[in-house]
Amino acid sequence: MAEMNDTPLVSRRTQRVLWMGLSLGVIMLVIGFLTEPTRAWSSLFVNAYFFMTAGLAGAAFLALAAVSGARWHLPFRRIAELLIATVPLAACVMLGVIAWRFAQLIGDHTETAHPLSFWFKEAWLEPKFWLIRTSVCLAIWTLLSIVMLRQGRRSQPHTITGSETAFAAMALIVFAITLTVASVDWTMALEPEWFSTMWGVYQFSGMFQAGLAVMILLAISSAERNAQFRSAFQVDHLHDLGKLLIGFSCFWMYIWFCQYMLIWYSNIPEETSYFMVRTRGDWGPIVIASIIMNWVIPFFILLPRTAKRSVTVMKRVAAVVLIGRWLDIYVMVYPSTQGATPNFAWMEIAGMLCLIGGTPLAINAGYSRLAVRQHEASGSQVQLHLNV
């Protein structure tokens, strides 16, 4: 398992550029909150949710690998830990974003519901109760991420201890419950009269698929720039990540279609309202683009064995998947908060600047902490240079 050194993840020059982009995005969002607060919040929420779930995907990946007894991922285990290291920061950002305005949006929706059919949802989405659940979920994810990072720091190369496996099994159970609760509270609650029993699984599939894409990009970039990591991260590892990516692309599409097909077949107004807005008018092409990027492109391009072993192909497909994941979240949020007409202008660009600028900086900070702790734990001088 390749360890880390004190070499920065991102060069100082690149860090300055990222800070400039992040600062510009924050300034633009502040202006947006003064002019169109709901739209500015929507943009910030989409990108904060993307950032939060990317970190959680790293934790889910390591937990699933530990429970299944897998060892093939150990040479690049630290790549997943870089995503996990962003969870505490992402939790703080997410709490600030949703506590700022989300309770107000829930309150506006619940006032229009019929009391005889909506009494449970109205009680469930009571702002204080909702905020407590949100805080608990974020606190649990932060705690789980800290424990997993500490276990990784103490672990020996190419080994997974029994305590790690036991903790991973417990973490997966807790994670499944909290992710379902959080996805219902944060995204489905934007339209509380609509419901889907597959929503938690749908969120997990998209999250894990995007997390694999981020790991692929980080691992490829590392191997291109560091000979020692390249000797540990072989083409077989890239091939395995490619198989996982195509597998979870199909899983995402399967869940998407099952949810849509069941709602279309039953044709209950309370259920069809979600897709009526998103599959008609200006939103229809965006939904189709999301399906193409999340499933069609990964599936057909990565089917050949040679494609999954090609660095160039894997980088491009992973980048497309990340764009598709952003569109998927965008389609979840904006029709509920902005109506039937899609908006993509300077305010949405501001949110993306915050995401593109802040994510590498957060990963770089987590990398530095992991490198220092790894040296303290083992004194290893094996170098791993990561470059986003």
Buried (B, 14 or more C-beta within 10 A) or exposed (E): BBBBBEBBBBEEEBBEEBEEBBEBBBEBBEBBBEEBEBBBBBBBBBBBBBBBBBBBBBBBBBBBBBBEEEBEBBBBBBBBBBBBBBBBBBBEBBBEBBBBBBBEBBEEBBEEBEEEEBEEBBEBBBBEEBBEBBBEBBEBBBBBBBBBBEBBBEBEBEEBEEEBBEBBEEBBEBBBEBBBBBBBBBBBBBBBBBBBEBBBBBBBBBBBBBBBBBBBBBBBBBBEEBEBBEEBBBEEBBBBBBEBBBBBBBBBBBBBEEBBEEBEEEEEEEBBBBBBBBBEEEBEEBBEBBBBBBBBBBBEBBEEEEBBBBBEBBBEBBBBBBBBBBBBBBBBBBBBBBEEEBBEEEBBBBBBBBBBBBBBBBBBBBBBEBBEBBBEBBEBEBBBBBBB
